[in-house]
Amino acid sequence: ESANPGGGANVIPPNLTGLTLAATRGWGAPRGDTVIDATGKPNGILDQANNTTISGFTVENANLEGILVEPPPSSWPATPTASPVNVTGVTVERNAVTHNDRAYDTTAKNPFLACLSSPTDSDDCGEGIHLLGTSYSRVVGNQVTNNVGGILVSDGGLPAPTNPTSVGPAAHNVIAFNTSSDNAFDCGVTLPSHDPRAVVASGPNAGKPQPQLAGVYDNLVLGNVSTDNGGAGLLDATPYPGTGAYDNTFVRNFVTGNGEGGFQLHSHAPGQDVDGNRVIGNFFGTNNTAGDTDSGDLKTTAIILFSAVIPVKGTDVVGNVIANNAYGIWRTTNVAADGIRGNLFLNNGTDVFSTPPPPPPSTP
């Protein structure tokens, strides 16, 4: 089944499993001939069904995400032990996603309150393409430009202005051969865990993953171009206790000119899991041009490995070309260094810079 919607906002409801939403155009016609102008709408395309394909459109001017894949909000878990929900088997391919996230307030003093109309992502409106609570899916060959951020893969919603939102695991996805560039306020490809059920946050099992409930894990980020974005080129992050973004692989990407680290690992709190991430065979030019204020690294840096609290193990940084930075790799010493090997450093001030993690906050 195919469709050519021709404009406005388009919803693929859960009952349309197996639908292909494809641009109908003559052989060789550009994506610009098949435009979804979502002016005044939350999204250009909202997909809530399994085993669907979205292919060949230009999607622009949505208030929030250009393309959003998520389970229906009415199905989201409402308690800490409720079963998660997932969308699976989705392909988002060969689309141009541009000038979305229009509800973003560039003047907001608190960046986490810059997009209050988003139910899950008040910091970035959900970026250009968003897989939320989505697994076993593919985002391939898209051009994602001039949004707040590029491609976002997450398991839930940030706590601002209310409590964190639980949805479900974002796992076993492939993000490949996309261009994510000139997204001025956030990252090129972003893998953050926002669901506090992803990891046991306290007690004797603190830090143990709960992949059956949530987490961003076992995703492959392959062969993308991530350039000139406002945040990191590639990000794996956990903001608060109970979140987990682990066992993800970033391989053969081209990353340069981004405002924060080319690859950035951020763990901000206890009771998290960011173990087992792999950064292999990428090219990193000059990055961190604006500085990463969270880690305190304000010099140009290709790779930032930062943990505020927890020890991090199993991080492989192997076979990358790292060029033209003050720091090739910047790491806090609680991120194990034994997986940093076989990289080619060219014209960096310091190839690998290590610093202790920040001291814990003082108590009265």
C-alpha positions in Angstrom: 0.0 0.0 0.0 1.3 3.5 -0.8 0.3 7.0 -0.3 1.2 10.5 -1.5 -0.4 12.8 1.1 0.7 16.0 -0.6 0.7 18.3 2.4 -0.2 18.8 6.1 0.3 16.4 8.9 0.0 12.6 8.4 -0.7 9.9 11.0 -0.1 6.2 10.6 -2.3 4.8 13.4 -1.4 1.5 15.2 -3.9 -0.6 13.2 -2.1 0.2 9.8 0.6 -2.4 10.4 2.7 -3.0 7.2 1.9 0.3 5.5 4.3 2.0 3.2 4.0 5.8 3.0 6.1 6.6 -0.1 6.4 9.6 -2.3 4.9 9.0 -5.7 6.9 10.9 -8.3 8.5 10.4 -11.6 11.8 8.5 -12.0 14.6 10.8 -10.9 12.4 13.5 -9.5 13.9 15.2 -6.5 12.5 14.9 -3.0 11.6 18.6 -3.2 8.8 17.7 -5.5 7.1 15.7 -2.7 6.8 18.1 0.2 4.9 17.7 3.4 4.6 21.3 4.7 3.6 20.8 8.4 3.2 24.5 9.2 1.1 24.8 12.4 1.1 21.0 13.0 3.0 19.1 15.7 4.6 16.7 13.2 5.0 16.2 9.5 4.5 12.4 9.9 3.5 10.6 13.1 4.0 6.8 12.9 2.5 4.6 15.6 2.3 1.3 13.7 4.7 -1.7 13.3 6.4 -2.8 10.2 5.9 0.5 8.3 8.0 2.4 5.8 8.3 6.2 5.3 10.2 7.0 2.1 11.2 9.8 -0.2 9.5 12.9 1.3 10.7 16.4 2.1 9.2 17.1 5.6 9.4 20.7 6.8 8.1 23.3 9.2 6.6 21.1 11.9 6.3 22.6 15.3 8.0 19.5 16.8 9.6 16.6 15.1 9.4 16.3 11.3 9.1 12.5 11.6 8.1 11.0 14.9 7.8 7.2 15.5 6.3 6.3 18.8 3.7 4.0 20.5 0.3 5.7 21.1 0.6 7.8 24.3 -2.5 6.2 25.7 -0.5 2.9 25.9 2.5 4.3 27.7 3.3 2.7 31.1 1.9 4.8 34.0 3.7 3.1 37.0 7.3 2.1 37.7 6.6 -1.6 37.1 4.0 -1.4 34.3 4.9 -3.1 31.0 6.6 -1.0 28.4 5.4 -0.4 24.9 7.3 -0.5 21.6 7.0 0.2 17.9 9.1 -2.2 15.9 10.1 -2.9 12.3 9.9 0.7 11.0 12.0 2.0 8.2 12.5 5.8 7.7 14.6 6.2 4.5 15.6 8.7 1.9 13.7 11.7 3.3 14.8 15.3 3.6 13.8 16.6 7.0 14.4 20.3 7.4 13.4 23.4 9.3 11.3 21.6 11.8 11.1 22.1 15.6 9.5 25.5 14.9 8.1 25.8 18.5 11.6 26.0 19.9 12.2 29.3 21.8 15.7 30.4 21.0 15.5 33.1 23.7 14.7 30.7 26.6 17.0 31.3 29.5 16.6 27.7 30.6 17.2 25.4 27.6 15.2 22.6 29.2 12.1 24.9 29.0 12.6 26.0 25.4 9.9 23.8 23.9 7.1 23.4 26.4 4.7 22.2 23.8 6.6 19.0 23.4 5.2 16.2 25.7 8.6 14.5 26.0 11.4 16.8 24.8 11.1 20.3 26.3 14.8 20.9 25.5 14.8 20.3 21.7 11.2 19.7 20.5 12.2 16.1 19.6 14.7 17.1 16.8 14.2 16.3 13.1 13.7 12.5 13.2 12.7 10.8 16.5 12.5 7.1 17.4 10.7 7.1 20.8 10.2 3.7 22.4 11.0 2.1 19.1 13.1 -1.0 18.4 14.3 -3.2 15.5 13.9 -0.2 13.2 16.1 1.7 10.6 16.7 5.3 9.8 18.7 5.2 6.6 19.9 7.6 3.9 18.0 10.7 5.1 19.1 14.4 4.9 18.4 16.0 8.3 19.3 19.7 8.3 18.4 23.0 9.9 16.3 21.6 12.7 17.0 22.1 16.5 18.7 18.7 16.5 19.2 15.9 14.0 18.2 12.3 14.8 17.1 11.3 18.3 16.7 7.8 19.7 15.2 7.7 23.2 13.2 5.6 25.6 11.1 8.3 27.3 10.7 11.9 28.1 12.7 14.5 30.1 11.4 15.6 33.5 11.0 19.3 32.5 8.4 20.7 33.3 6.9 17.6 34.9 8.2 14.1 35.9 10.1 11.9 33.5 7.9 10.0 31.0 8.3 6.3 30.6 7.7 4.7 27.2 9.8 1.6 26.4 13.2 0.4 25.2 14.9 2.0 22.2 17.0 -1.0 21.1 18.5 -2.9 18.2 18.0 0.1 15.8 20.2 1.0 12.8 21.0 4.7 12.1 23.0 4.5 8.9 24.2 6.6 6.0 22.3 9.8 7.0 23.6 13.3 6.8 22.8 15.4 9.9 24.1 18.9 9.5 23.5 22.5 10.5 21.1 21.6 13.3 21.9 24.6 15.4 21.0 23.9 19.0 21.5 20.2 19.6 23.3 17.1 18.4 23.7 15.4 15.1 22.8 11.8 16.2 21.6 11.5 19.8 21.1 8.4 21.9 20.0 9.5 25.4 18.1 7.4 27.9 15.3 9.4 29.6 13.3 6.7 31.2 14.3 6.2 34.9 13.2 2.6 34.8 16.2 1.6 32.5 18.5 0.9 35.4 18.0 0.0 39.1 18.8 3.4 40.6 19.5 2.5 44.2 20.0 -0.3 46.7 22.3 -3.4 46.3 21.5 -3.7 42.6 22.1 -0.1 41.7 23.3 0.3 38.2 21.9 -3.1 37.0 20.1 -2.6 33.7 16.4 -3.5 33.2 16.3 -3.9 29.4 12.8 -5.4 29.6 11.5 -2.0 30.9 13.6 0.7 29.2 17.0 1.8 28.0 18.8 2.8 24.9 21.0 -0.2 24.0 22.4 -2.3 21.2 21.9 0.4 18.5 24.2 0.7 15.5 25.2 4.2 14.3 27.0 3.5 11.0 28.4 5.6 8.1 26.7 8.9 8.9 27.9 12.4 8.2 27.4 14.7 11.3 28.7 18.2 10.7 28.3 21.7 12.0 25.6 20.9 14.6 25.2 23.0 17.7 25.7 20.1 20.2 27.8 16.9 19.8 28.2 15.1 16.5 27.3 11.8 18.2 26.0 11.6 21.7 25.4 8.8 24.2 24.0 10.1 27.5 22.2 9.5 30.8 21.0 12.6 32.7 19.6 11.3 36.0 19.4 8.1 38.2 17.8 5.1 36.6 18.8 5.9 33.0 20.9 3.6 30.7 22.5 4.1 27.3 24.8 1.2 26.9 26.2 -1.3 24.4 25.8 1.0 21.4 28.2 1.1 18.5 29.3 4.1 16.5 31.3 3.0 13.5 32.7 4.7 10.3 31.0 8.0 10.8 32.4 11.4 9.5 32.2 14.0 12.2 33.5 17.5 12.2 32.6 21.1 13.0 30.2 20.4 15.9 29.7 22.7 18.8 30.4 20.0 21.4 32.5 16.8 21.2 32.6 14.8 18.0 31.6 11.7 20.1 30.4 12.5 23.5 29.7 10.1 26.4 27.9 11.8 29.3 26.9 10.2 32.6 25.6 12.7 35.1 24.4 10.8 38.2 24.6 7.7 40.2 22.5 4.6 39.4 23.2 4.7 35.6 24.7 2.5 33.0 26.8 3.7 30.0 29.1 0.7 29.8 30.0 -1.2 26.7 29.8 1.6 24.1 32.1 1.3 21.1 33.5 4.1 18.9 35.3 2.4 16.0 36.8 3.5 12.7 35.3 7.0 12.6 36.9 10.2 11.3 36.8 13.1 13.7 37.9 16.5 12.6 37.8 19.7 14.8 34.9 19.5 17.2 33.8 21.0 20.5 34.1 24.4 18.9 31.7 26.0 21.4 32.9 23.9 24.4 31.2 21.3 26.5 30.2 23.1 29.7 28.8 20.0 31.3 32.2 18.3 31.4 34.1 21.5 31.7 36.1 20.8 28.6 36.1 24.1 26.7 38.8 23.3 24.2 38.4 21.7 20.8 38.1 18.0 21.3 37.2 15.0 19.1 36.0 12.6 21.8 34.7 13.4 25.3 34.3 10.6 27.8 32.7 12.1 30.9 31.2 10.5 34.0 30.3 12.7 37.0 29.9 9.8 39.4 29.9 6.2 38.3 32.8 4.2 37.0 32.4 3.3 33.3 33.9 0.1 31.8 34.0 -1.5 28.4 34.3 1.7 26.4 36.1 0.9 23.2 37.7 3.7 21.2 39.5 1.9 18.4 40.9 2.7 15.0 39.6 6.2 14.7 41.3 9.1 12.8 41.4 12.1 15.2 42.6 15.3 13.7 43.1 19.0 14.5 42.0 19.5 18.1 43.5 20.8 21.3 42.5 17.4 22.8 42.1 14.3 20.7 40.4 12.4 23.5 39.3 14.0 26.8 38.3 11.6 29.6 37.5 11.6 33.3 39.6 8.9 35.0 36.6 6.9 36.1 36.0 6.0 32.5 38.4 3.0 31.9 41.1 3.7 29.4 42.0 0.1 28.5 39.7 0.2 25.5 41.5 3.3 23.9 43.8 1.8 21.4 44.9 1.9 17.7 43.8 5.4 16.9 45.6 7.7 14.5 46.2 11.1 16.0 47.0 14.0 13.6 47.9 17.5 14.6 46.3 17.5 18.1 47.7 19.4 21.0 47.3 16.5 23.5 46.3 13.1 22.1 44.7 11.7 25.3 43.9 14.1 28.2 42.8 12.6 31.6 41.3 14.4 34.5 39.6 13.3 37.8 35.8 13.4 37.9 34.3 16.4 39.6 34.1 16.3 43.4 30.8 15.4 44.9 28.7 18.3 46.0 29.3 19.4 49.5 26.5 18.7 52.1 25.6 21.2 54.8 
